[in-house]
C-alpha cells in the first residue's frame, strides 16, 4: 500500500502529459502498453481503487473512457474492440495504489483465440463450454 512518505506517481503527473481531461479525471498513454494506444484513465483525487471513487468521479472516468474510445478509433481503423479493466487490491494485481482504469484497444488477430477475454487472468479459467 501507499505509505504516507511515498510520492504517488499518478498524483505527480504533469498536465502536459494528459491526452485529455475533465474536472475530476485525466487520461495518459500507458508507459508499458499491452497494445498500441493503450491508455489509462485516472481520477485526479488520490483514491486507492475503483471502489474508493465517488459517483461523480465514476461518471467523469466513464466520460473519458468514451472520449478516448472515439479518439483511438479515429487514429487506428484496425481497432475493432476494447478491453477495459481496473485492478483493485494487491491480490488482483494492483501495483500502483491510485485508481486507474485501463482502456486497451484490441485488433482482430491480436491473440489466437480472444474468447474468454478477462477470464484469462486466472490460468485455465478463460475457456468455457459453448452451446
N, CA, C and O atoms as a MOPAC input file, in Angstrom:
PM7 MOZYME 1SCF
protein

 N      0.82700 1    -1.18400 1     0.00000 1
 C      0.00000 1     0.00000 1     0.00000 1
 C      0.87100 1     1.24700 1     0.00000 1
 O      2.04800 1     1.20500 1     0.35900 1
 N      0.27400 1     2.34700 1    -0.40600 1
 C      0.97300 1     3.62100 1    -0.43500 1
 C      1.30500 1     4.05600 1     0.98100 1
 O      0.41400 1     4.14600 1     1.82400 1
 N      2.55400 1     4.32200 1     1.24900 1
 C      2.99600 1     4.80300 1     2.55700 1
 C      2.88000 1     6.31800 1     2.58500 1
 O      3.00000 1     6.95900 1     1.54000 1
 N      2.64800 1     6.91400 1     3.76500 1
 C      2.48300 1     8.36800 1     3.85200 1
 C      3.64900 1     9.16200 1     3.26400 1
 O      3.43800 1    10.25700 1     2.74100 1
 N      4.86400 1     8.63900 1     3.33600 1
 C      6.02100 1     9.37200 1     2.83200 1
 C      6.36900 1     9.00300 1     1.38900 1
 O      7.39000 1     9.45000 1     0.86600 1
 N      5.52700 1     8.19000 1     0.74100 1
 C      5.74800 1     7.77500 1    -0.63200 1
 C      5.03400 1     8.74200 1    -1.56900 1
 O      3.89300 1     9.13300 1    -1.32000 1
 N      5.70200 1     9.12000 1    -2.63300 1
 C      5.09000 1    10.00300 1    -3.62600 1
 C      4.38800 1     9.13800 1    -4.66200 1
 O      5.00400 1     8.26300 1    -5.27100 1
 N      3.11500 1     9.38200 1    -4.85700 1
 C      2.33000 1     8.62800 1    -5.83400 1
 C      2.63100 1     9.14500 1    -7.23000 1
 O      2.51900 1    10.34400 1    -7.48600 1
 N      3.00900 1     8.25300 1    -8.13100 1
 C      3.36500 1     8.68400 1    -9.49500 1
 C      2.18400 1     9.27800 1   -10.24000 1
 O      2.37900 1    10.13800 1   -11.09900 1
 N      0.95100 1     8.84500 1    -9.93500 1
 C     -0.21000 1     9.39800 1   -10.62400 1
 C     -0.64300 1    10.74200 1   -10.04500 1
 O     -1.35700 1    11.49700 1   -10.70500 1
 N     -0.22100 1    11.04600 1    -8.83000 1
 C     -0.53600 1    12.34800 1    -8.23200 1
 C      0.43600 1    13.43000 1    -8.70100 1
 O      0.19500 1    14.61800 1    -8.48700 1
 N      1.53000 1    13.02300 1    -9.33800 1
 C      2.56600 1    13.98800 1    -9.72900 1
 C      2.74800 1    14.10900 1   -11.24200 1
 O      3.68300 1    14.77100 1   -11.69500 1
 N      1.88300 1    13.49100 1   -12.01900 1
 C      1.99000 1    13.57600 1   -13.47600 1
 C      1.64300 1    14.99200 1   -13.91900 1
 O      0.66200 1    15.58000 1   -13.46400 1
 N      2.45100 1    15.51700 1   -14.79800 1
 C      2.24700 1    16.86100 1   -15.32700 1
 C      1.06400 1    16.88700 1   -16.28800 1
 O      0.85400 1    15.95000 1   -17.05800 1
 N      0.30200 1    17.96300 1   -16.23200 1
 C     -0.82700 1    18.12700 1   -17.15500 1
 C     -0.36200 1    18.10700 1   -18.60800 1
 O     -1.15700 1    17.82400 1   -19.50400 1
 N      0.89500 1    18.40000 1   -18.85000 1
 C      1.43100 1    18.36200 1   -20.21600 1
 C      1.39600 1    16.93900 1   -20.78900 1
 O      1.41700 1    16.76500 1   -22.00800 1
 N      1.34400 1    15.93100 1   -19.92700 1
 C      1.30100 1    14.54000 1   -20.36700 1
 C     -0.12000 1    14.04000 1   -20.63000 1
 O     -0.29900 1    12.95300 1   -21.18000 1
 N     -1.11800 1    14.81200 1   -20.24700 1
 C     -2.50500 1    14.37900 1   -20.40500 1
 C     -2.86700 1    14.26700 1   -21.88200 1
 O     -2.51200 1    15.13200 1   -22.68300 1
 N     -3.56400 1    13.21200 1   -22.23000 1
 C     -4.17100 1    13.08700 1   -23.55000 1
 C     -5.41200 1    13.97400 1   -23.56700 1
 O     -5.65300 1    14.72500 1   -24.51200 1
 N     -6.18200 1    13.86400 1   -22.50500 1
 C     -7.39700 1    14.64500 1   -22.31400 1
 C     -7.70700 1    14.64000 1   -20.82700 1
 O     -7.13200 1    13.86800 1   -20.05900 1
 N     -8.62400 1    15.51400 1   -20.43500 1
 C     -9.00800 1    15.59100 1   -19.02400 1
 C    -10.38300 1    16.21100 1   -18.90500 1
 O    -10.91200 1    16.79300 1   -19.85200 1
 N    -10.94200 1    16.07300 1   -17.73000 1
 C    -12.12800 1    16.81900 1   -17.35200 1
 C    -11.89600 1    17.29100 1   -15.91300 1
 O    -10.77300 1    17.20400 1   -15.41700 1
 N    -12.90300 1    17.77100 1   -15.25700 1
 C    -12.72500 1    18.35400 1   -13.92900 1
 C    -12.17600 1    17.36100 1   -12.90300 1
 O    -11.41600 1    17.75000 1   -12.01700 1
 N    -12.55300 1    16.08000 1   -13.01400 1
 C    -12.23100 1    15.10800 1   -11.97000 1
 C    -11.26700 1    13.99700 1   -12.38100 1
 O    -10.83000 1    13.21800 1   -11.53400 1
 N    -10.93300 1    13.91300 1   -13.66000 1
 C    -10.07800 1    12.81000 1   -14.11300 1
 C     -9.25400 1    13.24300 1   -15.32400 1
 O     -9.54400 1    14.24900 1   -15.97200 1
 N     -8.22000 1    12.45300 1   -15.60700 1
 C     -7.38400 1    12.70700 1   -16.77800 1
 C     -6.99200 1    11.37000 1   -17.39700 1
 O     -7.17600 1    10.31400 1   -16.79200 1
 N     -6.45200 1    11.43000 1   -18.60300 1
 C     -6.00900 1    10.22600 1   -19.30100 1
 C     -4.59200 1    10.42200 1   -19.80800 1
 O     -4.20300 1    11.51500 1   -20.22000 1
 N     -3.82700 1     9.33300 1   -19.76700 1
 C     -2.45900 1     9.31000 1   -20.28900 1
 C     -2.27800 1     8.01300 1   -21.08000 1
 O     -3.05600 1     7.06900 1   -20.94600 1
 N     -1.24100 1     7.99500 1   -21.89900 1
 C     -0.87100 1     6.73400 1   -22.55400 1
 C     -0.15500 1     5.87200 1   -21.52600 1
 O      0.62300 1     6.38200 1   -20.72000 1
 N     -0.41200 1     4.57000 1   -21.54900 1
 C      0.24300 1     3.64700 1   -20.62600 1
 C      1.73600 1     3.58000 1   -20.94500 1
 O      2.12100 1     3.46300 1   -22.10800 1
 N      2.56700 1     3.65300 1   -19.91900 1
 C      4.02500 1     3.60900 1   -20.10300 1
 C      4.50400 1     2.23500 1   -20.56800 1
 O      5.57200 1     2.12700 1   -21.17000 1
 N      3.73000 1     1.19000 1   -20.29800 1
 C      4.07100 1    -0.17600 1   -20.69600 1
 C      2.85400 1    -0.79000 1   -21.39000 1
 O      2.21300 1    -1.68700 1   -20.84100 1
 N      2.53300 1    -0.30500 1   -22.60100 1
 C      1.28100 1    -0.70000 1   -23.24600 1
 C      1.21000 1    -2.17900 1   -23.60400 1
 O      2.18500 1    -2.79000 1   -24.04100 1
 N      0.01900 1    -2.72600 1   -23.40100 1
 C     -0.26300 1    -4.10400 1   -23.79800 1
 C     -0.44400 1    -4.16200 1   -25.31400 1
 O     -0.00900 1    -5.11500 1   -25.96100 1
 N     -1.08900 1    -3.13600 1   -25.87400 1
 C     -1.25200 1    -2.97900 1   -27.31400 1
 C     -1.00600 1    -1.50700 1   -27.63800 1
 O     -1.05500 1    -0.66800 1   -26.73800 1
 N     -0.74300 1    -1.17700 1   -28.89700 1
 C     -0.60200 1     0.23600 1   -29.25100 1
 C     -1.85100 1     1.03500 1   -28.88000 1
 O     -2.97100 1     0.55900 1   -29.06300 1
 N     -1.65900 1     2.24300 1   -28.36300 1
 C     -2.70200 1     3.18100 1   -27.95300 1
 C     -3.40700 1     2.77600 1   -26.65000 1
 O     -4.50700 1     3.25100 1   -26.36800 1
 N     -2.78500 1     1.91700 1   -25.87000 1
 C     -3.29200 1     1.53700 1   -24.54300 1
 C     -3.23300 1     2.78400 1   -23.65600 1
 O     -2.17700 1     3.39800 1   -23.50200 1
 N     -4.37200 1     3.14800 1   -23.07900 1
 C     -4.46500 1     4.35900 1   -22.26500 1
 C     -4.91100 1     4.04600 1   -20.83700 1
 O     -5.48100 1     2.99200 1   -20.55700 1
 N     -4.63200 1     4.99500 1   -19.94800 1
 C     -5.08600 1     4.90900 1   -18.56000 1
 C     -5.96700 1     6.11400 1   -18.26300 1
 O     -5.64300 1     7.23700 1   -18.64800 1
 N     -7.06600 1     5.88100 1   -17.58600 1
 C     -7.94000 1     6.94000 1   -17.10500 1
 C     -7.74700 1     6.97200 1   -15.58900 1
 O     -7.85700 1     5.94800 1   -14.91500 1
 N     -7.45900 1     8.16000 1   -15.06700 1
 C     -7.03600 1     8.28500 1   -13.66900 1
 C     -7.80000 1     9.42800 1   -12.99500 1
 O     -7.81000 1    10.54700 1   -13.50800 1
 N     -8.43600 1     9.16100 1   -11.85600 1
 C     -9.06600 1    10.26300 1   -11.13800 1
 C     -7.99700 1    11.21400 1   -10.60300 1
 O     -6.91600 1    10.77600 1   -10.20900 1
 N     -8.29500 1    12.51000 1   -10.59000 1
 C     -7.32200 1    13.49700 1   -10.10300 1
 C     -7.11900 1    13.39500 1    -8.59600 1
 O     -6.01300 1    13.60900 1    -8.09800 1
 N     -8.17800 1    13.06900 1    -7.87600 1
 C     -8.06100 1    12.89000 1    -6.43200 1
 C     -7.39700 1    11.53800 1    -6.17300 1
 O     -7.70100 1    10.55400 1    -6.84800 1
 N     -6.50200 1    11.49200 1    -5.20500 1
 C     -5.88100 1    10.21300 1    -4.86600 1
 C     -6.92500 1     9.31400 1    -4.20500 1
 O     -7.33700 1     9.54200 1    -3.06700 1
 N     -7.33600 1     8.30200 1    -4.93600 1
 C     -8.27900 1     7.29600 1    -4.44700 1
 C     -7.63200 1     5.95100 1    -4.72200 1
 O     -7.12100 1     5.72100 1    -5.81900 1
 N     -7.64700 1     5.07500 1    -3.75600 1
 C     -6.91100 1     3.82000 1    -3.85600 1
 C     -7.35700 1     2.93100 1    -5.00800 1
 O     -6.52000 1     2.39800 1    -5.73600 1
 N     -8.66200 1     2.76500 1    -5.18100 1
 C     -9.15600 1     1.87900 1    -6.23700 1
 C    -10.55100 1     2.30800 1    -6.66900 1
 O    -11.09800 1     3.27600 1    -6.14100 1
 N    -11.12600 1     1.58800 1    -7.62700 1
 C    -12.43400 1     1.89200 1    -8.19000 1
 C    -13.49100 1     2.06500 1    -7.09000 1
 O    -14.35100 1     2.94000 1    -7.18100 1
 N    -13.41800 1     1.23700 1    -6.07000 1
 C    -14.42200 1     1.25400 1    -5.01400 1
 C    -14.29000 1     2.47000 1    -4.09800 1
 O    -15.17900 1     2.73400 1    -3.28800 1
 N    -13.19400 1     3.20400 1    -4.21800 1
 C    -12.98200 1     4.41800 1    -3.43200 1
 C    -13.47100 1     5.67200 1    -4.15200 1
 O    -13.44800 1     6.76100 1    -3.58000 1
 N    -13.91400 1     5.52700 1    -5.40300 1
 C    -14.34200 1     6.68300 1    -6.18100 1
 C    -15.74300 1     7.13400 1    -5.77900 1
 O    -16.58400 1     6.32900 1    -5.37900 1
 N    -15.96700 1     8.42800 1    -5.89500 1
 C    -17.30800 1     8.96400 1    -5.71200 1
 C    -18.11500 1     8.70200 1    -6.98600 1
 O    -17.54600 1     8.36900 1    -8.02600 1
 N    -19.41200 1     8.84900 1    -6.90700 1
 C    -20.23900 1     8.69100 1    -8.10600 1
 C    -19.83400 1     9.69700 1    -9.17600 1
 O    -19.81700 1     9.37200 1   -10.36400 1
 N    -19.51100 1    10.90900 1    -8.76000 1
 C    -19.09400 1    11.94500 1    -9.72200 1
 C    -17.78900 1    11.54700 1   -10.41200 1
 O    -17.63100 1    11.77300 1   -11.61100 1
 N    -16.85800 1    10.95800 1    -9.66700 1
 C    -15.59000 1    10.51700 1   -10.26100 1
 C    -15.81000 1     9.35000 1   -11.22400 1
 O    -15.16200 1     9.27700 1   -12.26800 1
 N    -16.70700 1     8.44900 1   -10.88100 1
 C    -17.02000 1     7.33400 1   -11.77900 1
 C    -17.60300 1     7.87200 1   -13.08400 1
 O    -17.24300 1     7.40700 1   -14.16600 1
 N    -18.49100 1     8.83900 1   -12.98400 1
 C    -19.07600 1     9.45600 1   -14.17800 1
 C    -18.00300 1    10.14800 1   -15.00800 1
 O    -17.99900 1    10.03800 1   -16.23400 1
 N    -17.08900 1    10.86400 1   -14.34600 1
 C    -16.00700 1    11.56100 1   -15.05300 1
 C    -15.09600 1    10.56900 1   -15.76700 1
 O    -14.70800 1    10.79800 1   -16.91300 1
 N    -14.75400 1     9.47100 1   -15.09900 1
 C    -13.90100 1     8.45400 1   -15.71700 1
 C    -14.61600 1     7.78800 1   -16.88900 1
 O    -14.00100 1     7.53400 1   -17.92400 1
 N    -15.89700 1     7.50500 1   -16.73600 1
 C    -16.66900 1     6.89500 1   -17.82400 1
 C    -16.73000 1     7.82000 1   -19.03500 1
 O    -16.64800 1     7.36700 1   -20.17700 1
 N    -16.87000 1     9.09500 1   -18.78100 1
 C    -16.89100 1    10.06800 1   -19.87800 1
 C    -15.57200 1    10.03700 1   -20.65500 1
 O    -15.57000 1    10.07000 1   -21.88500 1
 N    -14.45100 1     9.97500 1   -19.92800 1
 C    -13.15000 1     9.91600 1   -20.60100 1
 C    -12.96300 1     8.59500 1   -21.33900 1
 O    -12.35600 1     8.57400 1   -22.41000 1
 N    -13.47100 1     7.49700 1   -20.79300 1
 C    -13.39400 1     6.21300 1   -21.49600 1
 C    -14.06500 1     6.31300 1   -22.86200 1
 O    -13.51300 1     5.84800 1   -23.85900 1
 N    -15.23900 1     6.90800 1   -22.91400 1
 C    -15.96500 1     7.04700 1   -24.17800 1
 C    -15.22500 1     7.98500 1   -25.13400 1
 O    -15.12400 1     7.71600 1   -26.33100 1
 N    -14.71400 1     9.08100 1   -24.59200 1
 C    -13.98200 1    10.04100 1   -25.42300 1
 C    -12.73200 1     9.39200 1   -26.01600 1
 O    -12.45500 1     9.54200 1   -27.20600 1
 N    -11.98100 1     8.67400 1   -25.18700 1
 C    -10.76500 1     8.01500 1   -25.67500 1
 C    -11.07200 1     6.91900 1   -26.68500 1
 O    -10.33300 1     6.73400 1   -27.65200 1
 N    -12.16100 1     6.19400 1   -26.46100 1
 C    -12.55200 1     5.15900 1   -27.42300 1
 C    -12.68200 1     5.77600 1   -28.81100 1
 O    -12.15600 1     5.23900 1   -29.78600 1
 N    -13.37600 1     6.89200 1   -28.89800 1
 C    -13.54300 1     7.56700 1   -30.19200 1
 C    -12.21500 1     8.05000 1   -30.74900 1
 O    -11.94300 1     7.88300 1   -31.93800 1
 N    -11.38200 1     8.64800 1   -29.90100 1
 C    -10.07400 1     9.14600 1   -30.34200 1
 C     -9.21700 1     8.01500 1   -30.89800 1
 O     -8.58100 1     8.16100 1   -31.94200 1
 N     -9.20700 1     6.89100 1   -30.19400 1
 C     -8.38700 1     5.75000 1   -30.60300 1
 C     -8.89600 1     5.18000 1   -31.92500 1
 O     -8.10100 1     4.87000 1   -32.81300 1
 N    -10.19900 1     5.04300 1   -32.06000 1
 C    -10.75600 1     4.50500 1   -33.29700 1
 C    -10.48900 1     5.43100 1   -34.48300 1
 O    -10.32000 1     4.96000 1   -35.60800 1
 N    -10.45100 1     6.73900 1   -34.24100 1
 C    -10.11400 1     7.68200 1   -35.31600 1
 C     -8.65200 1     7.55300 1   -35.71600 1
 O     -8.31500 1     7.72800 1   -36.88700 1
 N     -7.78000 1     7.24900 1   -34.75900 1
 C     -6.34700 1     7.13300 1   -35.03800 1
 C     -5.96700 1     5.80400 1   -35.67200 1
 O     -4.99300 1     5.73100 1   -36.42200 1
 N     -6.73400 1     4.74000 1   -35.37400 1
 C     -6.37200 1     3.40600 1   -35.86100 1
 C     -7.63200 1     2.66000 1   -36.27800 1
 O     -8.39200 1     2.18900 1   -35.43200 1
 N     -7.84700 1     2.55500 1   -37.57500 1
 C     -9.05500 1     1.90600 1   -38.09500 1
 C     -9.05600 1     0.40000 1   -37.88000 1
 O    -10.08700 1    -0.24500 1   -38.07500 1
 N     -7.92300 1    -0.17700 1   -37.48300 1
 C     -7.86800 1    -1.61600 1   -37.23200 1
 C     -8.41400 1    -1.99100 1   -35.85700 1
 O     -8.64900 1    -3.17000 1   -35.59200 1
 N     -8.62000 1    -1.00600 1   -34.97700 1
 C     -9.17000 1    -1.28700 1   -33.64700 1
 C    -10.62700 1    -1.69400 1   -33.81500 1
 O    -11.44600 1    -0.93500 1   -34.33200 1
 N    -10.93600 1    -2.92200 1   -33.36400 1
 C    -12.28500 1    -3.44900 1   -33.53600 1
 C    -12.95000 1    -3.81600 1   -32.21300 1
 O    -14.08200 1    -4.29900 1   -32.19500 1
 N    -12.24500 1    -3.58400 1   -31.10700 1
 C    -12.78700 1    -3.88700 1   -29.78800 1
 C    -11.90700 1    -3.27800 1   -28.71800 1
 O    -10.84900 1    -2.71900 1   -29.00800 1
 N    -12.35500 1    -3.39100 1   -27.47200 1
 C    -11.59900 1    -2.85700 1   -26.34200 1
 C    -11.71800 1    -3.77800 1   -25.14700 1
 O    -12.74700 1    -4.42300 1   -24.94600 1
 N    -10.66600 1    -3.83600 1   -24.35900 1
 C    -10.72000 1    -4.45100 1   -23.04900 1
 C    -10.58600 1    -3.30900 1   -22.04900 1
 O     -9.67100 1    -2.49200 1   -22.14500 1
 N    -11.49800 1    -3.26100 1   -21.09600 1
 C    -11.49800 1    -2.23200 1   -20.06100 1
 C    -11.31200 1    -2.94200 1   -18.73100 1
 O    -12.00500 1    -3.91700 1   -18.44300 1
 N    -10.37900 1    -2.45600 1   -17.91600 1
 C    -10.16400 1    -3.12300 1   -16.63700 1
 C     -9.48500 1    -2.25600 1   -15.60900 1
 O     -8.78700 1    -1.29500 1   -15.93100 1
 N     -9.71000 1    -2.62600 1   -14.35000 1
 C     -9.07700 1    -1.94700 1   -13.23400 1
 C     -8.78800 1    -2.96500 1   -12.14700 1
 O     -9.69000 1    -3.67700 1   -11.70600 1
 N     -7.55000 1    -3.04200 1   -11.71500 1
 C     -7.17500 1    -3.95000 1   -10.64400 1
 C     -7.44000 1    -3.26400 1    -9.30800 1
 O     -7.03500 1    -2.11900 1    -9.10500 1
 N     -8.11400 1    -3.95600 1    -8.40300 1
 C     -8.44000 1    -3.39000 1    -7.08900 1
 C     -7.87700 1    -4.29900 1    -6.00700 1
 O     -8.48100 1    -5.31400 1    -5.65900 1
 N     -6.72000 1    -3.92800 1    -5.48200 1
 C     -6.07500 1    -4.70900 1    -4.43100 1
 C     -4.87600 1    -5.48700 1    -4.93700 1
 O     -4.79700 1    -5.85700 1    -6.10900 1
 N     -3.95900 1    -5.72100 1    -4.03800 1
 C     -2.71600 1    -6.41500 1    -4.38100 1
 C     -2.97700 1    -7.80600 1    -4.95100 1
 O     -2.31200 1    -8.21500 1    -5.90300 1
 N     -3.93800 1    -8.54000 1    -4.38300 1
 C     -4.21000 1    -9.89400 1    -4.87300 1
 C     -4.81800 1    -9.88300 1    -6.27300 1
 O     -4.80900 1   -10.90300 1    -6.96000 1
 N     -5.34300 1    -8.74300 1    -6.69500 1
 C     -5.88200 1    -8.60100 1    -8.05100 1
 C     -4.82900 1    -8.08900 1    -9.02200 1
 O     -5.11200 1    -7.89800 1   -10.20400 1
 N     -3.60900 1    -7.86600 1    -8.52400 1
 C     -2.52600 1    -7.42900 1    -9.39300 1
 C     -2.25700 1    -5.94400 1    -9.36700 1
 O     -1.43000 1    -5.46100 1   -10.14000 1
 N     -2.93200 1    -5.19500 1    -8.49600 1
 C     -2.69600 1    -3.75300 1    -8.43100 1
 C     -1.30900 1    -3.48100 1    -7.86800 1
 O     -0.94400 1    -4.00600 1    -6.81600 1
 N     -0.54200 1    -2.66100 1    -8.56900 1
 C      0.81000 1    -2.32200 1    -8.12100 1
 C      0.97500 1    -0.83400 1    -7.85200 1
 O      1.88800 1    -0.43600 1    -7.12900 1
 N      0.10900 1    -0.00900 1    -8.42000 1
 C      0.07800 1     1.41900 1    -8.12300 1
 C     -1.24900 1     1.66100 1    -7.42100 1
 O     -2.31200 1     1.47800 1    -8.01400 1
 N     -1.18900 1     2.06800 1    -6.17400 1
 C     -2.39500 1     2.15700 1    -5.36600 1
 C     -3.06000 1     3.52800 1    -5.45000 1
 O     -3.37400 1     4.17200 1    -4.44900 1
 N     -3.25400 1     3.93200 1    -6.69600 1
 C     -4.07000 1     5.08900 1    -7.06700 1
 C     -4.93400 1     4.54700 1    -8.19900 1
 O     -4.41000 1     4.06600 1    -9.20400 1
 N     -6.23500 1     4.61900 1    -8.04400 1
 C     -7.14300 1     4.04600 1    -9.03500 1
 C     -6.74300 1     4.44600 1   -10.45300 1
 O     -6.41100 1     5.60200 1   -10.71400 1
 N     -6.78100 1     3.49200 1   -11.34500 1
 C     -6.58400 1     3.76100 1   -12.77000 1
 C     -7.30400 1     2.67500 1   -13.55900 1
 O     -7.31200 1     1.50300 1   -13.18200 1
 N     -7.90000 1     3.09600 1   -14.65200 1
 C     -8.67900 1     2.20300 1   -15.49600 1
 C     -7.95000 1     2.05700 1   -16.83100 1
 O     -7.63300 1     3.04500 1   -17.49200 1
 N     -7.69600 1     0.82000 1   -17.20700 1
 C     -7.02600 1     0.53600 1   -18.47200 1
 C     -8.04800 1     0.50400 1   -19.60300 1
 O     -9.10000 1    -0.12400 1   -19.48200 1
 N     -7.73800 1     1.17500 1   -20.68800 1
 C     -8.50800 1     1.07500 1   -21.92800 1
 C     -7.54200 1     0.51400 1   -22.96200 1
 O     -6.65700 1     1.21200 1   -23.45700 1
 N     -7.73400 1    -0.76000 1   -23.27400 1
 C     -6.79700 1    -1.48200 1   -24.14000 1
 C     -7.46200 1    -1.75700 1   -25.48800 1
 O     -8.39000 1    -2.56200 1   -25.57400 1
 N     -6.98300 1    -1.08600 1   -26.54300 1
 C     -7.53900 1    -1.34000 1   -27.87900 1
 C     -7.20800 1    -2.75800 1   -28.33100 1
 O     -6.10800 1    -3.26100 1   -28.10300 1
 N     -8.18400 1    -3.38900 1   -28.97400 1
 C     -7.99700 1    -4.74600 1   -29.47200 1
 C     -8.19500 1    -4.76000 1   -30.97200 1
 O     -9.01900 1    -4.02600 1   -31.51800 1
 N     -7.43300 1    -5.60100 1   -31.61900 1
 C     -7.48700 1    -5.73300 1   -33.06600 1
 C     -7.67100 1    -7.20600 1   -33.41100 1
 O     -7.15800 1    -8.08300 1   -32.71600 1
 N     -8.39900 1    -7.46800 1   -34.47900 1
 C     -8.61400 1    -8.84800 1   -34.91200 1
 C     -7.25400 1    -9.53700 1   -35.05000 1
 O     -6.34300 1    -9.01300 1   -35.69100 1
 N     -7.13500 1   -10.71100 1   -34.44300 1
 C     -5.90600 1   -11.48700 1   -34.55300 1
 C     -4.81800 1   -11.12200 1   -33.55300 1
 O     -3.72800 1   -11.69000 1   -33.61800 1
 N     -5.07300 1   -10.18100 1   -32.61500 1
 C     -4.01000 1    -9.82100 1   -31.66300 1
 C     -3.70100 1   -10.96200 1   -30.69400 1
 O     -2.61500 1   -11.01100 1   -30.11700 1
 N     -4.64700 1   -11.87300 1   -30.51700 1
 C     -4.41200 1   -13.15100 1   -29.84800 1
 C     -5.10200 1   -14.22000 1   -30.68300 1
 O     -6.06000 1   -13.93200 1   -31.40000 1
 N     -4.61900 1   -15.44100 1   -30.59100 1
 C     -5.15300 1   -16.50900 1   -31.43500 1
 C     -6.64100 1   -16.75100 1   -31.20300 1
 O     -7.39000 1   -16.94300 1   -32.16100 1
 N     -7.07500 1   -16.74600 1   -29.95900 1
 C     -8.48000 1   -17.00800 1   -29.63500 1
 C     -8.89100 1   -16.08000 1   -28.50100 1
 O     -8.59500 1   -16.36500 1   -27.34100 1
 N     -9.56800 1   -14.97400 1   -28.81000 1
 C     -9.90100 1   -13.99200 1   -27.78100 1
 C    -11.05900 1   -14.39100 1   -26.86300 1
 O    -11.33300 1   -13.69400 1   -25.88700 1
 N    -11.74200 1   -15.50100 1   -27.16000 1
 C    -12.88100 1   -15.89500 1   -26.32000 1
 C    -12.45100 1   -16.02600 1   -24.85800 1
 O    -11.38300 1   -16.55600 1   -24.55200 1
 N    -13.29700 1   -15.53600 1   -23.97900 1
 C    -12.99600 1   -15.59400 1   -22.55100 1
 C    -12.41800 1   -14.30100 1   -22.02500 1
 O    -12.54100 1   -14.00200 1   -20.83700 1
 N    -11.77700 1   -13.51600 1   -22.91000 1
 C    -11.26800 1   -12.19400 1   -22.53800 1
 C    -10.60800 1   -12.11100 1   -21.17900 1
 O     -9.60500 1   -12.77800 1   -20.92700 1
 N    -11.16900 1   -11.29300 1   -20.30300 1
 C    -10.56000 1   -11.05700 1   -18.99100 1
 C    -10.57100 1   -12.29500 1   -18.10400 1
 O     -9.86800 1   -12.33900 1   -17.09400 1
 N    -11.35100 1   -13.28600 1   -18.46700 1
 C    -11.37000 1   -14.52900 1   -17.67800 1
 C    -10.00000 1   -15.20800 1   -17.67200 1
 O     -9.72800 1   -16.04500 1   -16.81200 1
 N     -9.13900 1   -14.85300 1   -18.62500 1
 C     -7.80700 1   -15.46500 1   -18.70000 1
 C     -6.84600 1   -14.98000 1   -17.61500 1
 O     -5.70500 1   -15.44000 1   -17.56400 1
 N     -7.27600 1   -14.06700 1   -16.75300 1
 C     -6.38300 1   -13.63500 1   -15.66700 1
 C     -6.12200 1   -14.75900 1   -14.68600 1
 O     -5.12000 1   -14.73600 1   -13.97000 1
 N     -7.01400 1   -15.74800 1   -14.64200 1
 C     -6.79200 1   -16.94800 1   -13.83300 1
 C     -6.51800 1   -18.08000 1   -14.83000 1
 O     -7.41100 1   -18.46900 1   -15.58300 1
 N     -5.29000 1   -18.60900 1   -14.83900 1
 C     -4.95000 1   -19.64900 1   -15.81100 1
 C     -5.95700 1   -20.80000 1   -15.80500 1
 O     -6.34600 1   -21.30500 1   -14.75200 1
 N     -6.36500 1   -21.19500 1   -17.00600 1
 C     -7.27000 1   -22.31800 1   -17.16500 1
 C     -8.74100 1   -21.98000 1   -17.02700 1
 O     -9.59500 1   -22.84400 1   -17.22700 1
 N     -9.05600 1   -20.72700 1   -16.68500 1
 C    -10.46100 1   -20.34200 1   -16.49100 1
 C    -11.03600 1   -19.56100 1   -17.65700 1
 O    -12.23000 1   -19.26000 1   -17.66900 1
 N    -10.20700 1   -19.22700 1   -18.64100 1
 C    -10.66200 1   -18.38200 1   -19.74600 1
 C    -11.62500 1   -19.06900 1   -20.69800 1
 O    -12.55900 1   -18.44400 1   -21.20000 1
 N    -11.40700 1   -20.32100 1   -20.94300 1
 C    -12.26300 1   -21.01900 1   -21.89900 1
 C    -13.36400 1   -21.74900 1   -21.16700 1
 O    -13.13200 1   -22.34800 1   -20.11600 1
 N    -14.53900 1   -21.70100 1   -21.70900 1
 C    -15.68800 1   -22.36600 1   -21.11600 1
 C    -16.48200 1   -23.00600 1   -22.24400 1
 O    -16.34400 1   -22.61000 1   -23.40100 1
 N    -17.31400 1   -23.99600 1   -21.91700 1
 C    -18.06700 1   -24.69000 1   -22.96500 1
 C    -18.98500 1   -23.71800 1   -23.69700 1
 O    -19.56200 1   -22.81300 1   -23.09400 1
 N    -19.10900 1   -23.92000 1   -25.00200 1
 C    -20.04400 1   -23.11900 1   -25.79100 1
 C    -21.18800 1   -23.99300 1   -26.23200 1
 O    -21.03300 1   -25.20200 1   -26.40200 1
 N    -22.32300 1   -23.38700 1   -26.41400 1
 C    -23.51900 1   -24.14200 1   -26.80600 1
 C    -23.47200 1   -24.51000 1   -28.25900 1
 O    -24.39600 1   -25.14800 1   -28.76400 1

